[in-house]
Amino acid sequence: MRLRFTKMQGAGNDFVVIDATKQPFSLTPEQMRRLGDRRFGVGCDQILVIEPSADSGADFRYRIFNNTGDEVEHCGNGARCFVRFVVDHQLTGKREIHVDTMNRRLFLKLQDDGRVTVDMGAPVFEHAALPFDPEGLQPRLVNGFELWPVDGAEVGVVSMGNPHAVQRVDDVETAPVLTQGPRIEHHPSFPRRVNAGFMQVLARDRIALRVFERDAGETLACGTGACAAVVVGIRAGWLDNAVEVQTRGGLLRIEWAGGDNGRFGPVLMTGPATKVFDGEIEL
Ligand SMILES: N[C@H](CCC[C@H](N)C(=O)O)C(=O)O
C-alpha cells in the first residue's frame, strides 16, 4: 500500500505522523516496524495516528505506536507534534485543542512562538495503574516519597498514562543508561515493562535527563519521561514547581503544583514541535 506521512520531531524525539481523519488506519504491526526502521523504512521512535473524535468533548483522537508496532498509552513530545500537524494541515482552525489518547484527555495550546503547551493530566502513583508489583521490595522514604530498589538503583515510580521508573544520578553523561536501562525496562516488578529515566539535578529548577524508553530504547527526549522525572523530583523534595529539563535533543519546561491528600493537579509541559518533511512510502 502507498502511505502518505509527515516526519516530525519534538526535542529530537522523532515521529512518523499519519492523517487517518479521512480514511481508516490499517497498518499491520509488521508494516509499522518497517515504517519505523531507520534503514529499511522511514525511521522514527514512534508512529502517531490522528483520527476523528467519536466524542463531542474532544476535537481528535490520537493513537501512539512505538516503532516496534506496540500501541502505548501516551507520548508527550508526540502530543506537541500532533498539534503542529493538525494546525498546519488545516484539520482545525483552533489553537487550543482537546484530544483523546488511549486513557486520558489532553488539552493542548499552540503558543504564538510556535512552542506547544500540553496539559498532560495528573500523575498517577497507584501501583495497579502503573502497573508496578513491589513484591518483596522495601522502599526508602525520601521527603515522605517512596523510592524503590530496582536493579541496584532507587527509583520513583509514576504513571503519566504510561509507566515510568526514574532514578537520580550524579552525571547523566556517565549514567549506565544503555546497560541498566533495558534491565529496568524488563524488570519483573513492571508487568507491562517501563520507561527508565536517569535524572541529574543541576539546580532546584533545572535537571538533565536521559530516558531509556520502553520498546524504543534511548531517545533524544521523552516528554512523559520529563514529566515523570520532575514529578518524582518534586515529591522527593529535590525540585521546585517549575523546572527546565535539558534533554539530548532540546529543552522542555515542566510545571507541576503537586497536591495533597492524594489529589494531584495536572502536569504542564511546554516545548518545540517541528515538521521535518512530507513523504510517501510503499509498504
Ligand atoms: N516509549 C513510551 C511511549 C513514548 C513516550 C515518549 N516518546 C514521550 O515523548 O512521552 C512508552 O512505551 O510508554
The ligand as an SDF file (V2000), in Angstrom:
LIG
                    3D

 13 12  0  0  0  0  0  0  0  0999 V2000
    8.1220    4.6560   24.8380 N   0  0  0  0  0  0  0  0  0  0  0  0
    6.9510    5.2070   25.5490 C   0  0  0  0  0  0  0  0  0  0  0  0
    5.9950    5.9080   24.5530 C   0  0  0  0  0  0  0  0  0  0  0  0
    6.5970    7.1920   24.0020 C   0  0  0  0  0  0  0  0  0  0  0  0
    6.9060    8.1630   25.0950 C   0  0  0  0  0  0  0  0  0  0  0  0
    7.8360    9.3150   24.7000 C   0  0  0  0  0  0  0  0  0  0  0  0
    8.3060    9.3250   23.3490 N   0  0  0  0  0  0  0  0  0  0  0  0
    7.2090   10.6490   25.0850 C   0  0  0  0  0  0  0  0  0  0  0  0
    7.5100   11.6680   24.4570 O   0  0  0  0  0  0  0  0  0  0  0  0
    6.4390   10.6690   26.0840 O   0  0  0  0  0  0  0  0  0  0  0  0
    6.1850    4.0490   26.1930 C   0  0  0  0  0  0  0  0  0  0  0  0
    6.3120    2.9240   25.7120 O   0  0  0  0  0  0  0  0  0  0  0  0
    5.4650    4.3240   27.1670 O   0  0  0  0  0  0  0  0  0  0  0  0
  1  2  1  0
  2  3  1  0
  2 11  1  0
  3  4  1  0
  4  5  1  0
  5  6  1  0
  6  7  1  0
  6  8  1  0
  8  9  2  0
  8 10  1  0
 11 12  2  0
 11 13  1  0
M  END
$$$$
